Amino acid sequence: MIRFLFRTLGLLLLAAAFVFFVYDGTKSLAANALVTTRLSEFWGILEPSSLQQIEPYIKQHTTALLWDPVMVTILDAPAFAVFGIVGAFLVLLGRRRRPKIGYAR
């Protein structure tokens, strides 16, 4: 059951990554320059107040080093890359295990 959820969520994230890839590609072609949508821009469009609240929350509940080098880098990354990497990881996590060769069941 949990593998099914991982695969489903992973495939949805991969689909979102593809949508962002096409969206950024069309914007780049129109602008004659490389244009990418950062994850922080997308998050700011969806829910701007939670984006502002996440920094104090992370700094309060974890170490401050988690915010500055890690989360800032992730939020500045292109949305298609973040969704693609997380989606691929979830799909791999939810895959079925290969049966061992030579072992009787």
C-alpha positions in Angstrom: 0.0 0.0 0.0 2.8 2.5 0.9 4.7 1.6 -2.3 1.6 2.4 -4.3 1.4 5.8 -2.6 5.1 6.5 -3.2 4.8 5.6 -6.9 1.6 7.6 -7.4 3.1 10.7 -5.7 6.3 10.2 -7.6 4.5 10.0 -10.9 2.5 13.1 -10.1 5.7 15.0 -9.3 7.3 13.8 -12.5 4.3 15.0 -14.4 4.6 18.4 -12.6 8.3 18.5 -13.5 7.4 17.9 -17.2 4.8 20.7 -17.1 7.3 23.1 -15.6 9.9 22.0 -18.1 7.6 22.7 -21.1 6.4 26.0 -19.5 10.0 27.2 -19.0 11.0 26.0 -22.4 8.2 28.0 -24.1 9.1 31.1 -22.0 12.8 30.7 -23.0 12.0 30.4 -26.7 9.8 33.5 -26.5 12.5 35.5 -24.6 15.5 34.2 -26.6 17.2 33.5 -23.3 17.1 30.9 -20.6 14.2 31.5 -18.3 13.4 29.1 -15.4 10.8 29.2 -12.7 12.4 29.0 -9.3 10.7 26.9 -6.6 10.4 29.9 -4.4 8.5 31.8 -7.1 6.1 28.9 -7.5 5.6 28.5 -3.8 5.1 32.3 -3.5 2.3 32.1 -6.0 0.6 29.2 -4.3 0.8 30.3 -0.7 3.0 33.4 0.1 2.4 33.5 3.8 3.7 29.9 4.4 6.8 30.7 2.4 7.5 33.5 4.9 6.7 31.4 7.9 8.9 28.4 7.0 12.2 30.2 7.6 11.6 31.0 11.3 10.1 27.5 11.8 13.1 25.7 10.4 15.6 27.9 12.3 13.7 27.3 15.6 13.2 23.6 15.3 16.4 22.6 13.6 19.9 24.1 13.2 20.2 27.4 11.4 22.7 25.7 9.0 19.8 23.7 7.5 18.1 26.9 6.3 21.0 28.9 4.8 23.0 26.5 2.7 20.4 23.8 2.2 16.9 25.3 1.9 18.0 28.5 0.2 19.7 26.4 -2.5 16.6 24.2 -3.0 14.3 27.2 -3.1 16.6 28.9 -5.7 16.7 25.8 -7.9 14.4 25.4 -11.0 11.1 24.0 -10.1 11.3 21.3 -12.8 14.6 20.0 -11.4 13.3 19.8 -7.8 10.1 18.1 -8.7 11.9 15.8 -11.1 14.5 14.7 -8.6 12.0 14.2 -5.7 9.6 12.4 -8.1 12.2 10.0 -9.4 13.3 9.3 -5.9 9.8 8.4 -4.8 9.2 6.2 -7.9 12.5 4.3 -7.1 11.4 4.0 -3.5 8.1 2.6 -4.5 9.3 0.0 -7.0 8.8 -3.7 -6.5 11.8 -5.7 -5.4 13.2 -8.2 -7.8 12.8 -11.8 -6.7 16.1 -13.4 -5.6 17.4 -15.9 -8.0 18.0 -19.4 -6.6 15.8 -19.1 -3.5 12.7 -21.2 -3.2 9.6 -19.5 -1.8 
